Amino acid sequence: MNNNYNISEIAKMFNITTNKIRYYEKKGLLNLIRNEDNEYRKFNNEDIIKLQSILLYRSVGLSIKEIKDILKNSSTSNFLNHFNNQWEIVNNEIQRLTVIRSALEKVLDNLYEEEILNAKVDIQTVIENANNINYVKNNWSDKWNFDNWAKTYDISVLENRGAIKIYENYEMILEKVYKLAIENEKEDCTILEIGVGTANLSGKFLKNNYDIVGIDQSREMLNIAKSKYPKLKVRLGEFLKIPYGDKSFDVIVSTYAFHHLNEEEKIIAIDEMMRVLKDNGKIIIGDLMFKNKSEEEKLLETLNEEEIYEIKDEYYSYVDTLEIHFKKFNKKLRYKKIDRFMYVIEII
Ligand SMILES: C[S@@+](CC[C@H](N)C(=O)[O-])C[C@H]1O[C@@H](n2cnc3c(N)ncnc32)[C@H](O)[C@@H]1O
């Protein structure tokens, strides 16, 4: 076995420049031994494998700093951390470009079809809208710190912690969402859960041999979900930036998660869900909602200060408003009130 390649041979082998190899060495990614006689760099098989990995990691966009860290610490959790970072960067960029592409499509259609003067007015509005959507998409943040909550989340549910007892009917709600989701669906249907958390809902599908993909914006929640259900496919992802292509799913489900989006974000999330939903697909959501503003006002009158504070800390949906948004996609909304705070809605 030849373990004495020189830098030119290695550069040729990988079809890269010798400067690139020197750069990786300078940055501390390669630690090459020198030939004692002429001080030339010597490459053994380990160096070659390392260089191959470096080039592969660079090809998916990992930075020099990240590659250095991966080479130093090859634990699964460290790999997961860096590859999730990169996944997030790529997904964000795809999302941004998708919004821009659809704005450009609208502008072009407009220019081809309308008189130029009218079109000019539309162009600005379309681009402003696209910029606003991208702004909202990129500015959602987890003010509840779910990463921190992940380890104790299931206990909070079991003990029904909190002033307003939103987990009173947790099991019944999850069961209802599950039943509505599988109604009239084949076993090989494609299902997505958004805000999968610790996978208590996804677990129901898996136990009954349905495949389901769970996305969540919290890496710690995903770690717990995966440790409870090793067969569950999980991905880092958000309501506002679902990391899947158009028309990918027959069914989308979500419980106790939608209320982390404000009114403006909910509209964009609905667009996102409708984008990844197949034409005849359905969405089932179990979450904190009011039928309408007047139901909210009446309920608030009956609550104490602590309970009201908890409600104001979240963004409860109004069923009637959701109905209007889904109608734009020719979807019907059916709902069932579970208790004072919880509804299950079915969008078909
Ligand atoms: C209260 S937990 C509910 C977990 C689980 N669905 C259940 O029913 O037990 C809310 C979950 O939604 C996730 N989440 C909140 N906002 C989200 C968003 N915008 N996109 C994706 N996940 C989100 C959180 O990270 C957390 O895991």
Ligand as a Chemical Component Dictionary entry (heavy atoms), coordinates in Angstrom:
data_LIG
# 
_chem_comp.id                   LIG 
_chem_comp.type                 NON-POLYMER 
_chem_comp.pdbx_formal_charge   0 
_chem_comp.three_letter_code    LIG 
# 
loop_
_chem_comp_atom.comp_id 
_chem_comp_atom.atom_id 
_chem_comp_atom.alt_atom_id 
_chem_comp_atom.type_symbol 
_chem_comp_atom.charge 
_chem_comp_atom.model_Cartn_x 
_chem_comp_atom.model_Cartn_y 
_chem_comp_atom.model_Cartn_z 
_chem_comp_atom.pdbx_ordinal 
LIG C1  C1  C 0  -46.821 22.397 23.731 1  
LIG S1  S1  S 1  -45.766 21.454 22.686 2  
LIG C2  C2  C 0  -46.857 20.246 21.952 3  
LIG C3  C3  C 0  -46.140 18.989 21.566 4  
LIG C4  C4  C 0  -47.010 17.898 20.955 5  
LIG N1  N1  N 0  -47.542 18.277 19.669 6  
LIG C5  C5  C 0  -48.145 17.503 21.874 7  
LIG O1  O1  O 0  -49.306 17.593 21.481 8  
LIG O2  O2  O -1 -47.850 17.122 23.002 9  
LIG C6  C6  C 0  -45.526 22.550 21.337 10 
LIG C7  C7  C 0  -44.514 22.019 20.326 11 
LIG O3  O3  O 0  -44.627 22.764 19.136 12 
LIG C8  C8  C 0  -43.349 23.169 18.726 13 
LIG N2  N2  N 0  -43.492 24.429 18.009 14 
LIG C9  C9  C 0  -43.899 25.615 18.498 15 
LIG N3  N3  N 0  -43.919 26.532 17.535 16 
LIG C10 C10 C 0  -43.539 25.919 16.410 17 
LIG C11 C11 C 0  -43.332 26.339 15.070 18 
LIG N4  N4  N 0  -43.550 27.595 14.709 19 
LIG N5  N5  N 0  -42.909 25.440 14.172 20 
LIG C12 C12 C 0  -42.678 24.152 14.540 21 
LIG N6  N6  N 0  -42.826 23.700 15.782 22 
LIG C13 C13 C 0  -43.250 24.575 16.702 23 
LIG C14 C14 C 0  -42.543 23.302 19.995 24 
LIG O4  O4  O 0  -41.168 23.247 19.759 25 
LIG C15 C15 C 0  -43.076 22.145 20.791 26 
LIG O5  O5  O 0  -42.382 20.976 20.541 27 
# 
loop_
_chem_comp_bond.comp_id 
_chem_comp_bond.atom_id_1 
_chem_comp_bond.atom_id_2 
_chem_comp_bond.value_order 
_chem_comp_bond.pdbx_ordinal 
LIG C1  S1  SING 1  
LIG S1  C2  SING 2  
LIG S1  C6  SING 3  
LIG C2  C3  SING 4  
LIG C3  C4  SING 5  
LIG C4  N1  SING 6  
LIG C4  C5  SING 7  
LIG C5  O1  DOUB 8  
LIG C5  O2  SING 9  
LIG C6  C7  SING 10 
LIG C7  O3  SING 11 
LIG C7  C15 SING 12 
LIG O3  C8  SING 13 
LIG C8  N2  SING 14 
LIG C8  C14 SING 15 
LIG N2  C9  SING 16 
LIG N2  C13 SING 17 
LIG C9  N3  DOUB 18 
LIG N3  C10 SING 19 
LIG C10 C11 SING 20 
LIG C10 C13 DOUB 21 
LIG C11 N4  SING 22 
LIG C11 N5  DOUB 23 
LIG N5  C12 SING 24 
LIG C12 N6  DOUB 25 
LIG N6  C13 SING 26 
LIG C14 O4  SING 27 
LIG C14 C15 SING 28 
LIG C15 O5  SING 29 
# 
